[in-house]
């Protein structure tokens, strides 16, 4: 999820899939924030020169960057010229260049040349010209999930497996090696675990095998916050002949904080339906609202909301 809300991950699991992919969902709700130092070049663009006499595939050029203390000219290759043109970088912009990858990022426009950008509008961002040397080391933070690390290390094509959909089963040996490596990073201060939230809907559909996995996994110091939802009372635990509250094993219930809910009142249902009508730009009579409220009480609120869309399309 770009910025991953500082490691807060929310996954609503399909229970039938969780039986076969419980490792995937559990470790996908655990984030790892990894810190590393990268060498970058940061400065204000003074001038960009591109040699247009050569073929487009072999463009070369020069870029002049400065800080408050120094000014240097760097040679540009074809790919970096394309990046500059794509980012629409011009003189007066403050940019950073990653020396390892050659990635160019525009931070904003220089305060010193703000008068040259009067027509840029309120969205223009102005920053101070960098101080010190052009080349510097900067801490870079990457946030990934444990599952993504599992996939990268368990497939021959590495991180490309994330895009190919080749997630398969993670071998216990790989899982153990990654746990050891993450533990080393934590001791060195290079990484930290960011527990997320794993939301399991219709938890009574889980069988005893899944509950055994959850019990064991929740004992780990890296366990995420697990939120379970169900609408069952006393019911049978799947895979056994025993009955228990909500279809959960007693030992798991003892570790859980139960938050009871109650059905919506007629007034609350009416308010929700009214908000839905406003969102879909639907006008409803008072008699129709009363009928939908009654349907919401006798059937379900979801069914009543769907009737709003259907009725609007038919009319």
ChimeraX attribute file (.defattr): number of C-alpha atoms within 10 A of each C-alpha:
attribute: neighborCount
match mode: 1-to-1
recipient: residues
	/A:1	8
	/A:2	5
	/A:3	9
	/A:4	12
	/A:5	9
	/A:6	11
	/A:7	21
	/A:8	16
	/A:9	20
	/A:10	16
	/A:11	14
	/A:12	13
	/A:13	18
	/A:14	16
	/A:15	19
	/A:16	13
	/A:17	11
	/A:18	16
	/A:19	16
	/A:20	11
	/A:21	16
	/A:22	17
	/A:23	16
	/A:24	20
	/A:25	20
	/A:26	24
	/A:27	22
	/A:28	23
	/A:29	25
	/A:30	25
	/A:31	25
	/A:32	20
	/A:33	17
	/A:34	18
	/A:35	16
	/A:36	12
	/A:37	12
	/A:38	13
	/A:39	15
	/A:40	20
	/A:41	18
	/A:42	26
	/A:43	30
	/A:44	28
	/A:45	22
	/A:46	18
	/A:47	14
	/A:48	18
	/A:49	13
	/A:50	16
	/A:51	12
	/A:52	11
	/A:53	9
	/A:54	10
	/A:55	9
	/A:56	10
	/A:57	8
	/A:58	12
	/A:59	18
	/A:60	20
	/A:61	16
	/A:62	16
	/A:63	17
	/A:64	17
	/A:65	24
	/A:66	22
	/A:67	20
	/A:68	14
	/A:69	10
	/A:70	12
	/A:71	15
	/A:72	13
	/A:73	13
	/A:74	11
	/A:75	12
	/A:76	18
	/A:77	15
	/A:78	14
	/A:79	15
	/A:80	18
	/A:81	21
	/A:82	13
	/A:83	15
	/A:84	18
	/A:85	11
	/A:86	10
	/A:87	12
	/A:88	10
	/A:89	20
	/A:90	15
	/A:91	16
	/A:92	22
	/A:93	23
	/A:94	27
	/A:95	22
	/A:96	18
	/A:97	18
	/A:98	16
	/A:99	13
	/A:100	9
	/A:101	8
	/A:102	15
	/A:103	14
	/A:104	21
	/A:105	16
	/A:106	16
	/A:107	16
	/A:108	18
	/A:109	25
	/A:110	24
	/A:111	17
	/A:112	12
	/A:113	13
	/A:114	15
	/A:115	9
	/A:116	12
	/A:117	14
	/A:118	10
	/A:119	8
	/A:120	10
	/A:121	8
	/A:122	7
	/A:123	6
	/A:124	12
	/A:125	14
	/A:126	17
	/A:127	15
	/A:128	15
	/A:129	22
	/A:130	17
	/A:131	13
	/A:132	14
	/A:133	16
	/A:134	20
	/A:135	15
	/A:136	12
	/A:137	11
	/A:138	13
	/A:139	9
	/A:140	11
	/A:141	13
	/A:142	11
	/A:143	20
	/A:144	18
	/A:145	21
	/A:146	21
	/A:147	22
	/A:148	19
	/A:149	20
	/A:150	24
	/A:151	25
	/A:152	16
	/A:153	18
	/A:154	20
	/A:155	16
	/A:156	10
	/A:157	13
	/A:158	13
	/A:159	16
	/A:160	13
	/A:161	18
	/A:162	16
	/A:163	8
	/A:164	9
	/A:165	9
	/A:166	12
	/A:167	18
	/A:168	12
	/A:169	13
	/A:170	16
	/A:171	10
	/A:172	9
	/A:173	10
	/A:174	15
	/A:175	18
	/A:176	11
	/A:177	13
	/A:178	16
	/A:179	15
	/A:180	12
	/A:181	12
	/A:182	20
	/A:183	16
	/A:184	13
	/A:185	15
	/A:186	16
	/A:187	11
	/A:188	10
	/A:189	11
	/A:190	16
	/A:191	20
	/A:192	18
	/A:193	21
	/A:194	20
	/A:195	20
	/A:196	24
	/A:197	20
	/A:198	23
	/A:199	21
	/A:200	20
	/A:201	17
	/A:202	17
	/A:203	21
	/A:204	22
	/A:205	19
	/A:206	20
	/A:207	20
	/A:208	16
	/A:209	11
	/A:210	16
	/A:211	19
	/A:212	12
	/A:213	13
	/A:214	17
	/A:215	14
	/A:216	10
	/A:217	16
	/A:218	16
	/A:219	9
	/A:220	9
	/A:221	9
	/A:222	16
	/A:223	21
	/A:224	23
	/A:225	15
	/A:226	16
	/A:227	15
	/A:228	15
	/A:229	14
	/A:230	14
	/A:231	11
	/A:232	13
	/A:233	12
	/A:234	11
	/A:235	14
	/A:236	20
	/A:237	21
	/A:238	19
	/A:239	10
	/A:240	9
	/A:241	7
	/A:242	12
	/A:243	16
	/A:244	14
	/A:245	15
	/A:246	21
	/A:247	23
	/A:248	25
	/A:249	20
	/A:250	13
	/A:251	10
	/A:252	13
	/A:253	14
	/A:254	10
	/A:255	10
	/A:256	12
	/A:257	8
	/A:258	11
	/A:259	6
	/A:260	6
	/A:261	7
	/A:262	5
	/A:263	10
	/A:264	13
	/A:265	12
	/A:266	14
	/A:267	9
	/A:268	12
	/A:269	23
	/A:270	20
	/A:271	14
	/A:272	15
	/A:273	21
	/A:274	16
	/A:275	12
	/A:276	16
	/A:277	18
	/A:278	11
	/A:279	9
	/A:280	11
	/A:281	10
	/A:282	13
	/A:283	12
	/A:284	14
	/A:285	7
	/A:286	9
	/A:287	9
	/A:288	12
	/A:289	18
	/A:290	13
	/A:291	13
	/A:292	21
	/A:293	25
	/A:294	17
	/A:295	17
	/A:296	21
	/A:297	16
	/A:298	10
	/A:299	11
	/A:300	14
	/A:301	21
	/A:302	10
	/A:303	12
	/A:304	20
	/A:305	20
	/A:306	11
	/A:307	14
	/A:308	20
	/A:309	14
	/A:310	10
	/A:311	10
	/A:312	14
	/A:313	8
	/A:314	6
	/A:315	5
